[in-house]
């Protein structure tokens, strides 16, 4: 019992110490130190300066990271309104991983202006690091087929004479994208919530699936096959296109096993 009490007290002390440290970093520890010789107004001014310095540090860190990603290729000035919006949104990004992501966006925008819209930036600012990791995983599992829209392919359906409509699906949860993660992407407006199906695959025209960085080609050998997928929204398509994680090899292998009964399958 004494050991349990000691552990609890230790946790309480750690929590208080943690809170004190956070309060001191943000200039909010005045009352935690007892009577202070400084007035509330003076303490507010100190906090305001700390916040401004933190925002300046965030932006300088992001610009420095973006510089590391820039090359000697010819670039162009971003749209000034876009840049103003970008700086306003990015100045409060403190997490190192998110700072790196925002730096990648800035570097790409200098190389190719118009690559990321203000609407996409605003949506990104609402996302936590966990949200961004979910989007990164969904992007790594996605592919193009038919047009430039990203799709999250998870299965197919076909019709048989005896059994009617049948489906075969992958379990995306095996690749760190459980249904709860999909729900989060739905709520963020990055994926359309409905499960969609493609048009019937042609038995005369090969279907090309473009992953990152490989490509898979399917030549169906029977009629009535339709692919099942989730489609990224316009903003989701933009943000997912900024991700660089390659398609996992085990996902490609399972997808090949799933699609191989449908016809001739090749990749390069």
N, C-alpha and C positions, 0 to 999 in steps of 0.2 A: 504493500500500500504506500509506504514512504517513497519507494522508487517511482511509482506511478505519479504521485504528487510532485516529485522533483522534476520529472519529465514535463508535466503540465506547466509548472512554473517556468521551466527553461524555455518552453515554447512561447509563453506569454512574454517573457523578457525579450526573446528574439523578435517577436512581433512588434513590441514597443520600440525596440531598437531600430527595426526596419522602418516603422512609421516615422520615427524621429529623423532618420537619415533622409527619407523621402521629403519630409517637411522642410528640412534644412536646405535640400537641393532646390526646392521651389520657393523658398523664402516665406514659409508659413509656420515656422517653429517659434514665433514670438511668445505665445502663451505657454508653450511646453517648457520654456526655460524660466518660468516664474515672471516676476516683475522685470520689465525691460526698460532701459533708459530711453528707448526710441518710441515715438508716438506711432499710432496705427497708420497715419499718413506717411511717415518716414519709412515704416516697414513696407507699406504698399509700394512706395517708389523703389525700394530695393528689389521687391518681387518683380516689378515691371522691368527693371533693368536685367534681372536674371532671365526672365522669359525672352526678352529681346536678344540677349546674348545667346541663349539656347537656340532660338530660331536662326540666328546668324550662323551658328556653328553647324546646324543641320544643313543649311543651304550650301555652305562652303564644303562640307563633307560630300554632299551629293555632286556638286560641280567637280570636285577633285576626282571622285569615282568615275564620273562621266568622261573626264579627260583621259583617264586610263583606257577607256573603251573607244576613244576616237582614233582614227587612222590618218594617214597622209592623203587620203582621197579628198577630192574637192567636195566641200559642203556648201550649205546655204543658210542664210539667216532665217530662223524660225519666224513665223508671224508674230508681231509684237504683242497682239492681244492674247495669243496662245501662250507666249512666254510669261506675260504678266500673270495669267491665270495659273500657269504651272508653278511659278515661284510662290504665289499665295497659298496654293494647296500643299506644296512640298515643304514649306518652312516648318511645319509641325511634325514631320516624319522623323521619328527618333530611332526606331528599330533598325539595326544595321542591315538586315536582310531586305527590309522594305526600302531603305535608302539606296541599296544597290539596284533594286528594281527600278526605282524612279531615275536613278542615274542612267540606266540602260535606255530608258525612254528618251531622256534628253539627248543622249548621244545619237540615237536613231533619228530623232527629229532634226538634228543638225545635218545628218547625212541625207535624210529624205524628208523634207518638210511635208506636213500633212499626214504623217504616218499614224498619228494618234490624235483623236479629236478631243476637244474640251469636255464633251459629254463623257467620254471614256475616262478622262482624268478625274472628273468629279465622282464617278462611280468607284474608281480605284481608291480615292481618298476615304470612302466609306468602309473600305475593306480592312479587316485585320490581317495579321500575318497568316493566321490559320486559313482565312478565306483565300488569300493569295496562293497558299500551298495547295489547296483544293483545286483552284483553277489551273495551277501548274500541272497537277497530276491529270486533270481532265484533258488539258492541252496535249500532254504527252501521249495519251491514249487515243487522240482524235486523228481524223484523216480527212482528206479531200476526195470526193468522187463526184463527177458530173459538173461541178462548178467550183468557185473559190470559197464557198461556205464550209466552215469546219463542222464535222459531224462526229459524234461519239457513237461508233458502231458497236453494238452489243449482241447481234444475232441476226436470224433470218426466219422467214416463214415460207411455207410451200403448201400446196394442196394435193392431196392424194385421192384416188377414186374411192378407196375403202374407208379411210379414216378422216376425210375432210381436211380442214385447215390444221396444220401442224407447225410448231415452232421449235427452234433450237437457240438457246441463249448462253452467253458468257456470264460469269459472275464477276462484275466489276469490283466488288468488294475485295476480291483476292489481290487487287492491284491498288490498294489503299484508296479506293473510291467507293465507299459503302453508300447505301441509299440515303442515309442521313446526310452525307456529303453532297449528293445530288440535290437533295431538298434545299440545302443551303445555297447552292448555285442557282436553283430555281428562284428562291426568295431574293437573291441579289440581282435577278434579272439578267443572268449571264447565260443560262440555258432555258430553252423553251420547255415547259413542263411536260407536254404531251409526248408519248412515245410515237414516233413517226415511222412510216414505211416508205420505201422507195417505189418507183414504178417497177413493173415486171422486168426482170433482167433479160436482155436480148441473148438468144442462143447464137447469133451471128456476129455480134460486136463484143469484143472483150471489154471487161470493166476494169479500169485502172484505179487502184486505191493508193493514194499518196500519203505516206507517213513521214515522220521526221527521223532519219533522213532517207529512208528506203521507200521502195515502191513495190506494190504487189499487183499482179494482173490475174484476173479470173475470167476464164472462158466457160460460161455455163453450158452444160450438156443436156439440160432438161428445162422445160417451160414452167412458168408459174412461181418462180422464185422472187421474193422481195426482201430486201435488207431492212433490218430494224435498227433505229438509231435515235439519239437525241440531237437536236440541232442547236448550235450556239446562236444567241441573239446577235444583233448588229454590234452592240457594245462588247458582248462576250467574245465575238469573233475578233474584234480589234485587240482586246487585252490578251486573249489566248495567243494571238499571232506574235505577241511580244515575248512569249515564253520560249526558252531554248532547250528544255529538257527533251532528250531523245526518247522515242518509243521503247518501252522495256522489251528486252529480247523474249522474256517468257510470255508476255502478252502476244507478241507476234507469232510465237510458236503455237499458242493455244488457238489464236485466230486462224492460223493455217489449218490446224486439225479440224476446226469447226467448218471451214469453207471447202476443204478438199473433196468431200463427197459430192459437191455440186458440179464439179467439172475440173478442167485443167487449170492448175494454179502454178504461177511462177513469180519469182521476185528478183529484184536487182537493187 
